[in-house]
Amino acid sequence: MAADKAGAPPRAWQRMLSGRRLDLLDPSPLDVEISDIAHGLARVARWNGQTSGAHAFSVAQHSLLVEDIFCFLTRDPSPDARLTALLHDAPEYVIGDMISPFKSAVGGGYKAVEQRLQNAIHMRFGLPVATQERLKRDIKRADQVAAYLEATQLAGFSVAEATEFFGRPRGIDPARFDLACKPAGSVQAAFLKKFATIEKIRG
C-alpha cells in the first residue's frame, strides 16, 4: 500500500470495494457490508501464511470451520449464536490476522480498535454488542478446537505443541471437518452462502 502524501492529514479510514469508507477508529455500522467482510477475510491468511498447501488457509475458512465446530459442540444453537460464531473474527477483514505473540507485544491499543470494529459489525447485523459470557465461552471453545486442528494439520505444530497452547480436543474426529486449503474466491462464496443461510433462518 502506498504511503500517504507527505504533509497530508492523518488518515484513519479505508476505502472498501463496496464503495464504503470505513473509519477504523470510529467505525459506523452503516459502513459495514457483508460483501466486504467476506472479500477481506477470504484474502487474509491464518498463521501468517505459514500453512501447507497451494493456497493460504484464510480467516474466512477458519470462520466457517469455527461455526461448523460450534454447531457440532452446541446443542441446538440459535441462529444469532451461529452468526456470532461466524463473525467472531470479522474485524480482521480490515486489520488483518495478527498472531497471538504479536498481539501480546502490541498491547491494548490493538484490542481497542478490534473491539470497536466488532461492536459496529454486531450492530450492523442486529446482534447484541455485548455477547453473553456463556456464548463467548462456547465460541472460544470451538475456536480453540479449530486452532488445534489447523496447527497440527496445516501449520507444522507437533501434537505436544498444539496441546500445550490450544488444548487437545476430546471426542472430536478431525476427519469430520474440512481443512483443505481452497482458493480465495471459492471460500468467499462459501462464506457468503453460510451467511445467507443463517440470515434466512433468522428471518
C-alpha positions in Angstrom: 0.0 0.0 0.0 1.4 3.4 -1.0 2.3 5.8 1.8 0.0 8.8 2.3 1.2 12.0 0.8 3.7 14.0 2.9 2.0 16.7 4.8 -1.5 15.3 4.3 -3.7 15.0 7.4 -3.6 11.6 9.1 -5.9 9.1 7.5 -7.8 6.6 9.7 -10.2 5.2 7.1 -10.1 2.6 4.4 -12.0 2.6 1.1 -13.9 -0.7 0.6 -14.7 -2.4 -2.7 -18.4 -1.8 -1.9 -17.7 1.9 -2.0 -17.9 2.4 1.7 -15.4 4.5 3.6 -14.8 2.7 6.9 -13.4 4.8 9.7 -11.1 2.4 11.6 -11.0 4.4 14.8 -14.7 5.3 15.0 -16.5 2.7 12.7 -20.1 3.2 11.8 -22.4 0.1 11.4 -23.7 1.9 8.2 -20.3 1.4 6.6 -20.1 -2.4 7.3 -21.1 -4.6 4.4 -21.0 -8.4 4.4 -19.6 -8.4 0.9 -16.5 -6.5 2.2 -16.2 -8.8 5.2 -16.3 -11.9 3.0 -13.9 -10.5 0.4 -11.4 -9.4 3.0 -11.5 -12.4 5.3 -11.0 -14.8 2.2 -7.8 -13.0 1.5 -6.3 -12.8 5.0 -4.1 -15.7 5.8 -4.1 -17.5 9.1 -0.8 -18.4 10.8 0.9 -15.6 8.8 0.6 -17.8 5.8 2.8 -20.5 7.3 0.5 -23.4 6.3 0.9 -26.2 3.9 -1.0 -26.4 0.6 -1.2 -24.5 -2.7 -3.5 -21.8 -1.1 -3.4 -19.9 2.2 -5.8 -21.1 4.9 -7.8 -17.9 5.2 -9.6 -16.3 8.1 -12.9 -16.8 6.2 -12.2 -20.6 6.0 -11.3 -20.6 9.7 -14.6 -18.7 10.5 -16.6 -21.4 8.6 -14.7 -24.1 10.5 -15.4 -22.5 13.9 -19.1 -22.1 13.0 -19.2 -25.8 12.0 -17.4 -26.9 15.2 -19.6 -24.7 17.3 -22.7 -26.3 15.8 -21.2 -29.7 16.4 -20.4 -29.0 20.1 -23.5 -26.9 21.0 -27.0 -28.4 21.3 -29.4 -26.7 19.0 -27.7 -23.3 18.8 -29.8 -20.3 17.9 -29.3 -18.5 14.5 -28.0 -15.5 16.4 -25.4 -17.7 18.1 -24.4 -19.2 14.8 -24.0 -15.8 13.2 -21.9 -14.6 16.2 -19.7 -17.6 15.8 -19.3 -17.0 12.0 -18.4 -13.3 12.6 -16.1 -13.9 15.6 -13.0 -12.8 13.7 -14.8 -10.4 11.4 -12.7 -7.3 12.3 -9.8 -9.0 10.7 -11.2 -8.1 7.3 -9.8 -4.6 8.0 -7.0 -5.1 10.5 -5.7 -8.5 9.4 -4.9 -11.6 11.4 -2.2 -10.8 13.9 -0.7 -13.9 15.5 -1.1 -14.1 19.3 2.6 -13.5 20.2 2.5 -10.2 18.3 -0.9 -9.2 19.8 0.7 -9.5 23.2 3.7 -7.4 22.1 1.4 -4.6 20.7 -0.8 -4.5 23.8 -4.1 -2.9 24.4 -4.3 -0.5 21.5 -4.9 -3.3 19.0 -7.6 -4.8 21.2 -9.4 -1.5 21.5 -9.6 -1.0 17.7 -10.6 -4.6 17.2 -13.4 -4.3 19.8 -14.8 -1.1 18.3 -14.9 -2.8 14.9 -16.6 -5.9 16.4 -19.2 -3.7 18.1 -20.0 -2.0 14.8 -20.3 -5.3 13.0 -22.7 -6.7 15.6 -24.8 -3.6 15.4 -24.9 -3.8 11.6 -26.3 -7.3 11.7 -28.6 -6.9 14.7 -26.5 -8.9 17.2 -26.0 -7.8 20.8 -23.0 -5.6 21.2 -22.1 -7.4 24.4 -22.0 -11.2 23.8 -23.3 -13.3 26.7 -20.4 -14.9 28.6 -21.6 -18.4 28.1 -21.8 -17.9 24.3 -18.4 -16.3 24.4 -17.0 -19.4 26.2 -18.7 -21.8 23.7 -17.4 -19.9 20.7 -13.9 -19.7 22.3 -14.0 -23.5 22.8 -14.8 -24.0 19.1 -12.1 -21.6 18.2 -9.5 -23.5 20.3 -10.6 -26.8 18.6 -10.2 -25.2 15.2 -6.8 -23.8 16.2 -5.6 -27.2 17.3 -6.8 -28.9 14.1 -5.2 -26.2 12.0 -2.0 -26.2 14.0 -1.5 -30.0 13.7 -2.8 -30.5 10.1 -1.6 -27.3 8.4 0.8 -25.2 10.4 3.6 -27.7 11.4 2.9 -28.0 15.1 3.5 -31.2 16.8 0.7 -32.7 18.8 2.5 -31.8 22.0 3.0 -28.2 21.0 -0.6 -27.8 19.9 -1.9 -29.4 23.1 0.2 -27.0 25.2 -1.2 -23.9 23.5 -4.7 -24.9 22.5 -5.6 -28.0 24.5 -6.3 -31.3 22.9 -9.9 -31.7 21.9 -11.7 -34.8 23.1 -14.5 -36.6 21.3 -13.6 -34.8 18.0 -13.0 -36.7 14.8 -10.7 -34.4 12.8 -11.8 -36.2 9.6 -15.3 -34.7 10.1 -14.1 -31.2 9.4 -12.8 -29.9 6.1 -9.4 -28.2 6.4 -8.3 -28.4 2.7 -7.0 -25.0 1.8 -9.1 -23.5 -1.0 -8.8 -20.6 -3.4 -10.0 -17.2 -2.1 -12.9 -16.9 -4.5 -14.5 -20.2 -3.5 -14.0 -19.5 0.2 -15.5 -16.0 -0.2 -18.6 -17.6 -1.9 -18.9 -20.3 0.8 -18.8 -17.6 3.5 -21.5 -15.5 1.8 -23.6 -18.7 1.3 -23.3 -19.6 5.0 -24.2 -16.0 6.0 -27.3 -16.1 3.7 -28.4 -19.5 5.1 -28.2 -18.2 8.7 -29.9 -15.0 7.8 -32.8 -16.9 6.2 -33.3 -18.9 9.5 -33.1 -15.7 11.5 -36.0 -14.3 9.4 
